[in-house]
Amino acid sequence: MPPRHRSSAAPLALLYAALIAYASLSPFTGWSVPAGVQWFGFGHLPWPRYWTAFDVVSNLIGYMPLGALLFGAVVRSGGRTTVAVAAAVAGGAALSFVLESLQNYLPQRVPSSLDWVLNAGGTVLGVLPALAIHALGGLARWQAVRDRWFIDRSAGGIALLLLWPLGLLFPTPVPFGVGQVLFRLQELVAAALADTPWEAWADGWLTAQASLTPLSRANEWMLVLLGLLSPMFVAFTVVPPGWRRIVLVAGAAVLGFAATTLSTAMNFGPQHALTWLTPPTLPGLFTGLVLGVVLWRLPRRVAAALGLITLTALVLRVTQAPTDPYFAESLFAWEQGRFIRFHGAAQWVGWLWPYAALAYLFGRVTAREQPPGPQPGNRPELPAGGPSP
């Protein structure tokens, strides 16, 4: 029986499936039972008359990570390879079938048997490299690396660290300023209170948000600093004090830089990829990098407590950031253009990452400390008389 391991693949697979559902069913309006379709629309997947190369590629690529994550989750939980392959392919195909069927109830979405075939094929394409990596011993080597780098029960923290760069791909009002979900919640509340006695109050709420003054350079610098320190403190709770923390600090800075640059390039064109490097941004990046290196020896519980303070300050400050015209333009491009399938994943990760990290760090602060186990390379001491018979 293969060994069982706690793995971040399982929560990542569930999260990715939820994000696929969001992208497939967005905008969730106009639900109605289709007329003249058997079984009330479920399973009705006509072959499309027209399709584009972008649709083919996006439907294939969109399900590849799901196939790899499902395979990894089953294998890491102790399942056999054949079971993992079957479960991953069946899971991806079933998810696509259900979502395509549900699109019959949404007038703004078009169900398609081609999309279902491509999604199932994308799941298979995701399973194949994961299967090859497993056959070559890649997962076993990853477990050895994980045992050296991370503490036990670190799957949640590793998942948060992997998701952070994805959240940065959705446009943010300030670099690394994830978590600005308040304005969207205000819009939803205002829409729900339309034509009610509270409509004027909701409109005033939106007007107050729209009239926020631009951030000062000091506030923008502080937001960049807090946004970069947040994943570093999460990393400090799952990595023992040592040189590996410094590597992760540098990795957070590099990944944050790369993800923000890619997001800017996708929104405004490659020629403007580095326009996000404003005068307050560079000092914020440098200060966060220096502080991460200085604090590399923090105890894990102290790092979790400082992470709670940092994330709370980040969320409070980012709600005060106004939505400038360039930010609004980039949001419109993501929601109306070809980014719509990817938009749901990055958007929700960017909105909810700070709150998930807050919950995780709170659990780290309140959790009972585990006694340290034997370190790699150290043998347990034997009694003075030698091994007992």
C-alpha positions in Angstrom: 0.0 0.0 0.0 1.6 3.4 -1.0 2.3 5.7 2.0 -0.1 8.4 2.9 1.1 12.0 3.1 -0.6 15.3 4.0 -0.6 17.1 0.7 -1.5 20.6 -0.5 -2.6 19.0 -3.8 -6.1 18.1 -2.4 -7.1 21.7 -1.2 -5.6 23.2 -4.3 -7.6 20.8 -6.5 -10.9 21.7 -4.7 -10.1 25.4 -4.9 -9.2 25.1 -8.6 -12.4 23.2 -9.3 -14.4 25.9 -7.6 -12.7 28.6 -9.7 -13.4 26.7 -12.9 -17.1 26.6 -11.8 -17.1 30.3 -11.3 -15.5 31.0 -14.7 -17.9 28.6 -16.4 -21.1 30.0 -14.8 -20.3 33.6 -14.5 -22.2 36.0 -14.3 -24.8 33.8 -12.6 -27.8 35.9 -13.7 -30.9 35.1 -15.7 -31.4 31.5 -14.5 -34.3 29.8 -16.3 -35.4 26.4 -17.3 -34.8 26.0 -21.1 -37.8 25.3 -23.2 -38.0 22.4 -25.6 -35.0 20.6 -24.2 -35.3 17.1 -22.8 -34.3 16.5 -19.2 -34.8 20.2 -18.6 -31.4 21.0 -20.2 -29.2 18.6 -18.2 -26.9 16.7 -20.6 -28.0 18.8 -23.6 -24.6 19.7 -25.2 -25.0 20.5 -28.9 -22.0 20.7 -31.2 -21.1 24.3 -31.9 -21.3 25.8 -35.4 -18.4 28.2 -34.8 -15.4 28.1 -32.6 -12.0 29.9 -32.5 -8.5 28.8 -31.8 -8.5 30.7 -28.5 -11.6 28.7 -27.4 -9.8 25.4 -28.2 -6.6 26.3 -26.5 -8.2 27.9 -23.4 -10.5 24.9 -22.9 -7.6 22.5 -23.1 -5.2 24.5 -20.9 -7.9 25.4 -18.4 -8.4 21.8 -17.2 -4.7 20.7 -17.3 -3.9 21.9 -13.8 -7.0 20.2 -12.5 -5.9 16.9 -13.9 -2.5 17.1 -12.4 -3.8 18.2 -9.0 -6.4 15.5 -8.8 -3.8 12.9 -9.8 -1.4 14.2 -7.2 -4.1 14.4 -4.5 -5.0 10.7 -4.9 -1.5 9.4 -5.1 -0.3 11.5 -2.1 -3.2 10.2 -0.1 -2.1 6.6 -0.6 -4.1 5.7 -3.8 -2.7 3.4 -6.4 -1.5 4.9 -9.7 -4.2 3.4 -11.8 -6.9 4.6 -9.4 -5.4 8.1 -9.4 -5.4 8.2 -13.2 -9.0 7.0 -13.4 -10.2 9.3 -10.6 -8.5 12.4 -12.1 -9.8 11.8 -15.7 -13.3 10.9 -14.4 -13.4 13.9 -12.0 -12.4 16.4 -14.7 -14.8 15.0 -17.3 -17.7 14.9 -14.8 -17.1 18.4 -13.6 -17.1 19.7 -17.2 -20.2 17.8 -18.0 -22.1 19.2 -15.0 -21.0 22.8 -15.7 -21.7 22.6 -19.4 -25.2 21.2 -18.6 -25.8 24.0 -16.1 -25.0 26.6 -18.9 -28.3 25.6 -20.5 -30.0 27.5 -17.6 -27.9 30.7 -18.2 -29.0 32.7 -21.3 -25.5 34.4 -21.5 -23.7 31.1 -21.7 -23.6 28.5 -24.5 -23.2 24.8 -23.7 -21.1 22.9 -26.1 -20.1 19.3 -26.5 -16.8 20.5 -28.0 -16.0 22.3 -24.8 -16.7 19.1 -22.8 -14.4 17.1 -25.1 -11.7 19.7 -24.9 -12.0 19.9 -21.1 -11.8 16.2 -20.7 -8.8 16.1 -23.1 -7.2 18.9 -21.1 -7.6 16.8 -17.9 -5.9 13.9 -19.6 -3.1 16.2 -20.8 -2.6 17.3 -17.2 -2.5 13.8 -15.9 0.1 12.6 -18.4 3.0 14.8 -17.1 2.0 14.2 -13.5 2.0 10.4 -14.2 5.5 10.7 -15.9 6.8 12.6 -12.9 5.5 10.1 -10.5 6.9 7.1 -12.5 10.3 8.8 -12.5 10.2 9.2 -8.8 9.5 12.9 -8.8 6.8 12.8 -6.1 9.1 10.7 -3.8 11.9 13.3 -4.3 9.4 16.1 -3.7 8.5 14.4 -0.4 12.2 14.3 0.6 12.6 17.9 -0.3 9.5 18.8 1.6 10.7 17.0 4.7 13.9 19.0 4.6 12.4 22.4 3.9 9.0 22.3 5.7 7.6 21.3 9.1 4.9 18.7 9.5 1.3 19.7 8.8 2.4 22.5 6.5 0.0 21.7 3.5 -2.2 24.7 4.2 0.7 27.1 4.3 2.3 25.7 1.2 -1.0 26.0 -0.7 -1.2 29.7 0.4 2.3 30.4 -0.8 1.5 28.8 -4.2 -1.7 30.7 -4.6 -0.3 34.2 -3.8 1.4 34.8 -7.2 -1.9 33.8 -8.9 -3.8 36.4 -6.9 -1.4 39.1 -8.2 -2.3 38.4 -11.8 -5.7 40.0 -11.3 -5.3 43.8 -11.4 -4.8 45.4 -8.0 -5.1 49.1 -7.1 -1.6 49.1 -5.6 1.1 46.5 -6.4 0.7 43.5 -4.0 -2.5 45.2 -2.6 -4.6 42.0 -2.7 -7.9 41.8 -0.7 -9.8 44.7 -2.1 -13.2 43.0 -2.1 -15.1 45.7 -0.2 -16.0 47.8 -3.3 -17.4 44.8 -5.1 -19.5 43.9 -2.0 -20.8 47.4 -1.9 -21.9 47.1 -5.5 -23.7 43.9 -4.8 -25.4 45.4 -1.8 -26.4 48.5 -3.8 -27.9 46.3 -6.5 -29.8 44.2 -4.0 -31.2 47.4 -2.3 -32.3 49.0 -5.6 -36.0 50.2 -5.5 -36.1 49.9 -1.7 -36.2 52.5 1.0 -32.5 51.9 1.6 -31.5 52.7 -2.0 -30.3 56.2 -1.2 -28.2 54.9 1.6 -26.5 52.4 -0.6 -25.9 55.0 -3.4 -24.3 57.2 -0.8 -22.1 54.4 0.3 -20.8 53.9 -3.3 -20.4 57.6 -3.7 -18.2 57.8 -0.6 -16.0 54.9 -1.9 -15.7 56.6 -5.3 -14.7 59.9 -3.8 -11.7 58.5 -1.9 -8.6 60.6 -2.4 -5.6 59.1 -4.1 -3.1 57.5 -1.8 0.0 59.4 -0.7 3.4 58.1 -1.6 3.9 57.0 2.1 0.6 55.1 2.0 1.4 53.4 -1.3 4.9 52.5 0.0 3.3 51.0 3.1 0.8 48.9 1.1 3.6 47.5 -1.1 5.6 46.7 2.0 2.7 45.0 3.8 1.7 43.1 0.7 5.2 41.7 0.3 5.7 40.8 4.0 2.4 38.9 4.2 3.6 35.8 2.2 6.9 35.9 4.0 5.4 35.6 7.4 3.2 32.7 6.1 6.5 31.0 4.9 8.1 31.6 8.3 5.4 29.5 10.0 6.0 26.4 7.9 9.8 26.6 7.5 12.2 26.2 10.5 14.6 29.1 11.1 17.6 28.9 8.9 19.0 29.8 5.4 16.0 28.3 3.7 13.9 31.2 4.9 16.2 33.6 3.2 15.7 31.7 0.0 11.9 31.9 0.3 12.1 35.6 1.1 14.0 36.1 -2.2 11.6 33.8 -4.0 8.6 35.8 -2.7 10.1 39.1 -4.1 11.0 37.5 -7.4 7.5 35.8 -7.9 5.7 39.0 -6.8 7.8 41.1 -9.3 7.2 38.6 -12.1 3.4 38.2 -11.5 2.8 41.9 -11.3 4.8 42.6 -14.4 2.9 39.9 -16.3 -0.4 41.3 -15.1 0.6 44.8 -16.3 1.8 43.5 -19.6 -1.5 41.6 -20.2 -3.6 44.7 -19.3 -1.7 47.5 -21.0 0.7 45.7 -23.5 4.3 44.4 -23.2 5.7 47.9 -23.8 4.1 49.0 -20.5 5.0 45.9 -18.5 7.2 47.8 -15.9 5.1 50.9 -15.5 3.9 49.6 -12.1 7.4 50.4 -10.7 6.5 53.8 -9.4 8.7 55.8 -7.1 7.0 54.5 -3.9 7.0 50.9 -5.2 10.7 50.3 -5.4 11.5 51.4 -1.8 8.6 49.3 -0.7 10.0 46.2 -2.4 13.5 46.9 -1.1 12.3 47.5 2.5 10.2 44.3 2.4 13.2 42.3 1.1 15.5 43.7 3.8 13.0 43.1 6.6 12.4 39.5 5.5 16.1 38.8 5.7 16.5 40.5 9.1 13.6 38.6 10.6 14.7 35.1 9.3 15.3 33.8 12.8 11.8 34.5 14.2 10.1 31.7 16.1 7.2 30.3 14.1 4.5 31.4 16.6 6.0 34.9 16.7 6.0 35.0 12.9 2.4 33.9 12.8 1.4 36.7 15.2 3.3 39.3 13.2 1.7 38.0 10.1 -1.8 38.5 11.6 -0.9 42.1 12.4 0.6 42.6 8.9 -2.4 41.1 7.0 -4.9 43.1 9.2 -3.1 46.3 8.4 -3.0 45.3 4.7 -6.7 44.7 4.5 -7.6 47.9 6.3 -5.3 50.0 4.1 -6.3 48.5 0.8 -10.0 49.3 1.5 -9.0 52.9 1.5 -7.3 52.7 -1.9 -9.4 54.4 -4.6 -10.2 52.8 -8.0 -8.4 55.1 -10.4 -9.4 55.2 -14.1 -6.5 53.0 -15.2 -7.5 50.3 -12.6 -11.1 50.5 -13.7 -10.0 50.2 -17.4 -7.9 47.1 -16.6 -10.8 45.5 -14.7 -13.1 46.1 -17.7 -10.5 44.5 -20.0 -10.4 41.4 -17.9 -14.1 41.1 -17.4 -15.2 41.8 -21.0 -12.3 40.5 -23.0 -10.6 37.2 -23.6 -9.4 37.0 -20.0 -12.9 36.0 -18.8 -12.1 32.3 -18.3 -8.9 33.1 -16.3 -10.4 36.2 -14.7 -12.5 34.2 -12.2 -9.6 32.3 -10.8 -7.2 35.2 -10.3 -9.9 37.5 -9.1 -11.2 35.3 -6.3 -7.7 34.3 -5.2 -6.7 38.0 -5.1 -9.8 38.9 -3.1 -9.8 36.1 -0.6 -6.1 35.3 -0.1 -5.5 37.7 2.8 -8.6 36.4 4.6 -7.6 32.7 4.1 -4.1 33.6 5.3 -5.5 35.4 8.4 -7.5 32.2 9.3 -4.4 30.0 8.7 -2.1 32.2 10.8 -4.7 32.5 13.6 -4.7 28.7 13.7 -0.9 28.7 13.9 -0.9 31.1 16.8 -3.5 29.2 18.8 -2.2 25.7 17.9 -0.3 23.6 20.5 3.4 23.4 19.7 4.6 20.0 18.6 7.8 18.6 20.1 10.6 18.8 17.5 11.4 15.4 15.9 14.8 14.1 14.9 16.4 16.3 12.3 17.5 14.9 9.0 21.0 13.3 9.3 20.8 12.9 13.1 20.6 9.5 14.6 18.7 8.9 17.8 21.0 8.3 20.7 21.3 4.6 21.9 21.4 3.6 25.6 24.9 3.4 27.1 24.9 -0.4 26.9 24.3 -0.4 23.2 21.2 -1.7 21.4 19.0 -4.0 23.4 18.6 -7.6 22.1 
